[in-house]
Amino acid sequence: MALTTLKDDLLAEFREERTMIKEQIEILDPLATTLRKPAAIRLLSSSTLTLTEYICYCVSIGGIAFMAFMHLIYPFSLLGDIFYNSQFRNGIGAPNLLFLTIAVYGLVAISIFFAFCIGRMAREIRLKNEILNLAGKDIRTIVGQHLERKAALETVEQRHMLGFSGISQPQTTQKIPVNEVLNSAYREGISQRA
């Protein structure tokens, strides 16, 4: 294996860094764009999710209170009246009335559980949206830093490595003072006179 010079190693590292930055920008830029939403839409969805969360929690608490006082509320109080009236209980059957009462309370309990679950899901979605928004900002910052680094690398390449892309660096010409520039027409005029 041949030993390479420091210049060759630095040029190879320069090429690899340019390639890596280009690939990372290609990956991160679309990701940052999709993660970021306009602030108005994000604010609306965040406030909607917060409102939904609190409404669902209130419905859950109200549902528990409703279950506790359901025997006092009109349509549901009839279940208790029918259950404790011996004529209706014997006609319908005590087990049937008991199952009906349990089913009504069970439906209310399931509704309370679902309202609480919806509130929890709205909270989780709201927290995830905040995390995604922060990630979008961070990715946008990283893409900006990569673009700055890419511009710095291109500047270095243009300044020092024009031979890197196959273009040779122009040779510098010496400046000739204006008074020493020969005028060929003037010389021809002098030679014709003589």
Residue frames relative to the residue before (quaternion, step in Angstrom):
aa qw qx qy qz dx dy dz
M 1.0000 0.0000 0.0000 0.0000 0.00 0.00 0.00
A 0.3698 -0.7488 0.5124 0.2002 3.52 -0.78 1.06
L 0.4395 -0.6745 0.5260 0.2743 3.53 -1.07 0.74
T 0.2695 -0.7616 0.5687 0.1547 3.52 -0.99 0.85
T 0.5023 -0.6401 0.4874 0.3168 3.51 -1.20 0.50
L 0.6711 -0.4862 0.3723 0.4177 3.51 -1.28 0.30
K 0.6266 0.5452 -0.3340 0.4457 3.56 1.02 -0.79
D 0.6615 0.4989 -0.3088 0.4670 3.60 0.94 -0.87
D 0.6448 0.5181 -0.3164 0.4644 3.58 0.99 -0.83
L 0.6742 0.4894 -0.2967 0.4667 3.57 0.92 -0.86
L 0.6364 0.5132 -0.3309 0.4713 3.59 1.02 -0.73
A 0.6477 0.5061 -0.3211 0.4703 3.59 0.98 -0.82
E 0.6531 0.5032 -0.3063 0.4759 3.58 0.98 -0.83
F 0.6140 0.5473 -0.3318 0.4619 3.57 1.07 -0.77
R 0.6638 0.5006 -0.3015 0.4668 3.60 0.91 -0.93
E 0.6725 0.4993 -0.3009 0.4560 3.57 0.92 -0.92
E 0.6467 0.5113 -0.3258 0.4628 3.59 0.98 -0.77
R 0.6282 0.5248 -0.3348 0.4667 3.60 0.99 -0.76
T 0.6661 0.4997 -0.2990 0.4660 3.57 0.94 -0.92
M 0.6611 0.5124 -0.3075 0.4536 3.59 0.92 -0.91
I 0.6648 0.4954 -0.3136 0.4629 3.60 0.87 -0.88
K 0.6388 0.5220 -0.3294 0.4593 3.59 0.97 -0.81
E 0.6757 0.4884 -0.2948 0.4669 3.61 0.92 -0.89
Q 0.6652 0.4973 -0.3150 0.4593 3.59 0.94 -0.80
I 0.6268 0.5179 -0.3419 0.4711 3.59 1.02 -0.70
E 0.6455 0.5237 -0.3195 0.4549 3.60 0.98 -0.82
I 0.6824 0.4623 -0.2848 0.4894 3.61 1.08 -0.66
L 0.7593 0.4428 -0.2235 0.4213 3.57 0.74 -1.08
D 0.6160 0.5861 -0.3641 0.3801 3.61 0.96 -0.72
P 0.6943 0.4326 -0.3110 0.4839 3.67 0.76 -0.81
L 0.6171 0.5490 -0.3454 0.4456 3.57 1.08 -0.70
A 0.6620 0.4930 -0.3057 0.4747 3.58 0.91 -0.85
T 0.6414 0.5274 -0.3278 0.4506 3.58 1.00 -0.76
T 0.7020 0.4562 -0.2818 0.4687 3.59 0.92 -0.84
L 0.6579 0.5146 -0.3253 0.4433 3.60 1.06 -0.61
R 0.7037 0.4451 -0.2649 0.4864 3.55 1.08 -0.66
K 0.0825 -0.7661 0.6357 0.0463 3.55 -1.00 0.85
P 0.6255 -0.5081 0.3979 0.4384 3.57 -1.17 0.29
A 0.6077 -0.6119 0.3714 0.3439 3.57 -1.04 0.79
A 0.6404 0.5386 -0.3488 0.4220 3.62 0.95 -0.74
I 0.6670 0.4808 -0.3103 0.4772 3.59 0.90 -0.84
R 0.6498 0.5151 -0.3181 0.4596 3.57 0.95 -0.84
L 0.6509 0.5081 -0.3114 0.4702 3.58 0.97 -0.85
L 0.6482 0.5141 -0.3192 0.4623 3.57 0.94 -0.86
S 0.6979 0.4540 -0.2944 0.4693 3.59 0.79 -0.91
S 0.6304 0.5278 -0.3424 0.4548 3.60 1.03 -0.69
S 0.6859 0.4567 -0.2957 0.4832 3.58 0.89 -0.85
T 0.6226 0.5297 -0.3421 0.4634 3.60 1.06 -0.68
L 0.6677 0.4889 -0.3055 0.4709 3.57 0.95 -0.83
T 0.6341 0.5157 -0.3304 0.4721 3.59 1.00 -0.74
L 0.6511 0.5061 -0.3080 0.4744 3.58 0.95 -0.88
T 0.6489 0.5137 -0.3137 0.4656 3.59 0.93 -0.88
E 0.6371 0.5371 -0.3243 0.4478 3.57 0.95 -0.87
Y 0.7199 0.4436 -0.2654 0.4632 3.60 0.76 -1.00
I 0.6194 0.5293 -0.3488 0.4632 3.59 1.05 -0.68
C 0.6653 0.4966 -0.3092 0.4639 3.60 0.93 -0.85
Y 0.6340 0.5087 -0.3367 0.4754 3.61 1.02 -0.69
C 0.6526 0.5031 -0.3138 0.4718 3.58 0.98 -0.81
V 0.6328 0.5169 -0.3299 0.4729 3.59 1.02 -0.78
S 0.6373 0.5236 -0.3307 0.4585 3.60 1.01 -0.75
I 0.6710 0.4776 -0.2964 0.4837 3.58 0.89 -0.90
G 0.6517 0.5015 -0.3073 0.4789 3.58 1.00 -0.81
G 0.6323 0.5357 -0.3303 0.4518 3.59 1.05 -0.69
I 0.6308 0.5127 -0.3334 0.4776 3.56 1.05 -0.73
A 0.6493 0.4927 -0.3110 0.4889 3.59 0.99 -0.82
F 0.6241 0.5383 -0.3336 0.4576 3.59 1.05 -0.77
M 0.6518 0.5068 -0.3214 0.4638 3.59 0.95 -0.81
A 0.6549 0.5212 -0.3171 0.4459 3.59 1.01 -0.80
F 0.7918 0.2811 -0.1420 0.5233 3.59 1.01 -0.80
M 0.3142 0.7843 -0.4912 0.2118 3.60 1.19 0.33
H 0.6408 0.5374 -0.3366 0.4328 3.60 1.02 -0.65
L 0.6716 0.4761 -0.3007 0.4815 3.61 1.26 -0.21
I 0.6159 0.5445 -0.3415 0.4555 3.62 1.24 -0.31
Y 0.6664 -0.6102 0.2585 0.3416 3.55 -0.86 1.09
P 0.7695 0.3487 -0.3067 0.4383 3.66 0.24 -0.91
F 0.6950 0.4720 -0.2809 0.4640 3.56 1.07 -0.67
S 0.5698 0.5860 -0.3897 0.4243 3.58 1.18 -0.37
L 0.5559 0.6068 -0.3911 0.4121 3.60 1.20 -0.40
L 0.5760 0.5803 -0.3837 0.4292 3.59 1.11 -0.57
G 0.6725 0.4815 -0.2910 0.4808 3.56 0.96 -0.86
D 0.6417 0.5200 -0.3271 0.4591 3.61 0.99 -0.82
I 0.6679 0.4833 -0.2995 0.4802 3.58 0.95 -0.87
F 0.6633 0.5216 -0.3126 0.4362 3.59 0.93 -0.85
Y 0.7534 0.3798 -0.2174 0.4909 3.60 0.97 -0.81
N 0.5641 0.5302 -0.4057 0.4858 3.63 1.24 0.04
S 0.4032 -0.7569 0.4621 0.2260 3.56 -0.49 1.19
Q 0.6154 0.5585 -0.3611 0.4230 3.63 1.00 -0.70
F 0.6938 0.4466 -0.2703 0.4962 3.62 0.87 -0.96
R 0.6482 0.5353 -0.3266 0.4320 3.59 0.94 -0.89
N 0.6766 0.4678 -0.3008 0.4826 3.62 0.96 -0.79
G 0.6625 0.5156 -0.3124 0.4446 3.59 1.00 -0.75
I 0.7382 0.3798 -0.2171 0.5134 3.58 0.91 -0.89
G 0.4591 -0.6514 0.4672 0.3829 3.54 0.99 -0.81
A 0.4952 -0.6926 0.4480 0.2725 3.54 -0.79 1.07
P 0.6708 0.4840 -0.3383 0.4486 3.66 0.84 -0.79
N 0.6297 0.5388 -0.3394 0.4450 3.60 1.03 -0.73
L 0.6630 0.4866 -0.3053 0.4801 3.60 0.96 -0.83
L 0.6318 0.5272 -0.3305 0.4623 3.58 1.03 -0.77
F 0.6690 0.4890 -0.2972 0.4743 3.60 0.93 -0.87
L 0.6264 0.5283 -0.3386 0.4624 3.58 1.06 -0.73
T 0.6583 0.5033 -0.3028 0.4707 3.59 0.93 -0.88
I 0.6600 0.4943 -0.3056 0.4761 3.59 0.94 -0.87
A 0.6436 0.5231 -0.3256 0.4541 3.60 0.99 -0.79
V 0.6490 0.5053 -0.3267 0.4654 3.61 0.95 -0.80
Y 0.6710 0.4746 -0.2971 0.4859 3.58 0.90 -0.89
G 0.6320 0.5373 -0.3263 0.4532 3.61 1.04 -0.73
L 0.6460 0.5115 -0.3191 0.4682 3.60 1.00 -0.83
V 0.6431 0.5014 -0.3243 0.4794 3.57 1.00 -0.79
A 0.6544 0.5128 -0.3142 0.4584 3.62 0.95 -0.87
I 0.6498 0.5017 -0.3172 0.4749 3.61 0.97 -0.80
S 0.6358 0.5218 -0.3275 0.4651 3.60 1.01 -0.77
I 0.6351 0.5156 -0.3251 0.4745 3.59 1.01 -0.81
F 0.6533 0.5192 -0.3105 0.4551 3.57 0.93 -0.92
F 0.6765 0.4861 -0.2995 0.4651 3.60 0.90 -0.88
A 0.6303 0.5180 -0.3409 0.4671 3.62 1.00 -0.74
F 0.6488 0.5021 -0.3187 0.4747 3.59 0.98 -0.81
C 0.6495 0.5135 -0.3168 0.4627 3.62 0.97 -0.83
I 0.6407 0.5107 -0.3293 0.4694 3.60 0.97 -0.77
G 0.6293 0.5293 -0.3241 0.4677 3.59 1.04 -0.76
R 0.6593 0.4937 -0.3032 0.4793 3.58 0.97 -0.85
M 0.6547 0.5036 -0.3212 0.4633 3.61 0.95 -0.79
A 0.6291 0.5200 -0.3395 0.4675 3.61 1.01 -0.75
R 0.6339 0.5215 -0.3283 0.4673 3.59 1.04 -0.76
E 0.6645 0.5021 -0.3038 0.4627 3.59 0.91 -0.91
I 0.6470 0.5094 -0.3216 0.4675 3.59 0.96 -0.82
R 0.6492 0.5191 -0.3171 0.4566 3.58 0.98 -0.85
L 0.6673 0.4862 -0.3010 0.4772 3.59 0.95 -0.84
K 0.6387 0.5158 -0.3265 0.4684 3.61 1.00 -0.77
N 0.6400 0.5235 -0.3308 0.4549 3.59 0.98 -0.79
E 0.6334 0.5165 -0.3354 0.4686 3.59 1.03 -0.74
I 0.6490 0.5059 -0.3141 0.4735 3.59 0.99 -0.82
L 0.6671 0.4945 -0.3051 0.4662 3.59 0.92 -0.87
N 0.6287 0.5251 -0.3391 0.4626 3.58 1.02 -0.71
L 0.6549 0.4958 -0.3040 0.4826 3.58 0.97 -0.86
A 0.6432 0.5108 -0.3249 0.4688 3.60 0.99 -0.80
G 0.6311 0.5315 -0.3309 0.4580 3.59 1.01 -0.75
K 0.6465 0.5023 -0.3190 0.4775 3.59 0.99 -0.79
D 0.6706 0.4995 -0.3047 0.4560 3.58 0.92 -0.89
I 0.6528 0.4998 -0.3182 0.4720 3.59 0.96 -0.82
R 0.6288 0.5248 -0.3380 0.4636 3.58 1.01 -0.75
T 0.6278 0.5225 -0.3267 0.4755 3.60 1.06 -0.74
I 0.6564 0.5069 -0.3098 0.4650 3.59 0.94 -0.88
V 0.6412 0.5102 -0.3262 0.4714 3.59 0.97 -0.82
G 0.6392 0.5211 -0.3258 0.4623 3.59 1.00 -0.77
Q 0.6548 0.4949 -0.3120 0.4784 3.58 0.99 -0.80
H 0.6392 0.5134 -0.3296 0.4682 3.60 1.02 -0.75
L 0.6496 0.5084 -0.3261 0.4617 3.58 0.98 -0.77
E 0.6277 0.5157 -0.3351 0.4772 3.59 1.05 -0.71
R 0.6622 0.4921 -0.3068 0.4746 3.59 0.96 -0.85
K 0.6278 0.5309 -0.3348 0.4602 3.59 1.03 -0.77
A 0.6497 0.5040 -0.3131 0.4752 3.59 0.97 -0.82
A 0.6434 0.5107 -0.3266 0.4675 3.60 0.99 -0.78
L 0.6552 0.5021 -0.3171 0.4669 3.60 0.98 -0.79
E 0.6494 0.5018 -0.3240 0.4707 3.58 1.00 -0.76
T 0.6191 0.5339 -0.3407 0.4644 3.58 1.06 -0.68
V 0.6485 0.5025 -0.3116 0.4795 3.58 0.96 -0.88
E 0.6491 0.5173 -0.3201 0.4568 3.58 0.95 -0.85
Q 0.6850 0.4726 -0.2969 0.4682 3.59 0.88 -0.86
R 0.6822 0.4975 -0.2955 0.4470 3.56 1.00 -0.75
H 0.8432 0.2261 -0.0690 0.4829 3.58 0.82 -0.97
M 0.8051 0.3171 -0.1357 0.4825 3.57 1.01 -0.61
L 0.1141 0.8069 -0.5708 0.1008 3.55 0.69 0.93
G 0.6161 0.5352 -0.3415 0.4662 3.59 1.16 -0.49
F 0.5034 0.6788 -0.3999 0.3549 3.59 1.27 -0.33
S 0.7669 0.3302 -0.1821 0.5194 3.57 1.00 -0.78
G 0.6686 -0.5119 0.3025 0.4465 3.57 1.20 0.27
I 0.5996 0.5270 -0.3666 0.4779 3.60 1.23 -0.06
S 0.3169 -0.7611 0.5289 0.2014 3.55 -0.74 0.95
Q 0.5316 -0.6338 0.4670 0.3124 3.50 -1.18 0.67
P 0.4572 -0.6947 0.4668 0.3007 3.63 -0.79 0.91
Q 0.4667 -0.6637 0.5065 0.2918 3.52 -1.12 0.74
T 0.4431 -0.6812 0.5090 0.2838 3.51 -1.05 0.71
T 0.2623 -0.7537 0.5841 0.1478 3.55 -1.00 0.82
Q 0.4709 -0.6607 0.5020 0.2995 3.50 -1.13 0.66
K 0.4220 -0.6933 0.5241 0.2580 3.50 -1.02 0.80
I 0.2225 -0.7540 0.6089 0.1063 3.52 -0.97 0.99
P 0.4790 -0.6667 0.4765 0.3145 3.57 -0.82 0.88
V 0.6313 -0.5774 0.3797 0.3521 3.55 -1.12 0.74
N 0.6775 0.5067 -0.3070 0.4360 3.62 0.93 -0.78
E 0.6958 0.4710 -0.2853 0.4611 3.60 1.14 -0.39
V 0.4814 0.6447 -0.4534 0.3835 3.62 1.24 0.03
L 0.3297 -0.7600 0.5304 0.1800 3.54 -0.77 1.04
N 0.2781 -0.7371 0.5952 0.1583 3.52 -1.03 0.80
S 0.3312 -0.7805 0.4942 0.1919 3.56 -0.35 1.22
A 0.6242 0.5330 -0.3483 0.4528 3.62 1.00 -0.62
Y 0.6380 0.5157 -0.3296 0.4673 3.56 1.00 -0.71
R 0.6360 0.5216 -0.3301 0.4631 3.59 1.01 -0.77
E 0.6562 0.5142 -0.3221 0.4486 3.57 0.93 -0.89
G 0.6347 0.5364 -0.3182 0.4563 3.56 1.05 -0.75
I 0.6632 0.4894 -0.3056 0.4767 3.58 0.98 -0.76
S 0.6744 0.4913 -0.3089 0.4565 3.60 0.93 -0.85
Q 0.6507 0.5044 -0.3368 0.4569 3.63 1.02 -0.58
R 0.6348 0.5281 -0.3312 0.4565 3.58 1.07 -0.64
A 0.7122 0.4839 -0.2798 0.4248 3.53 0.93 -0.79
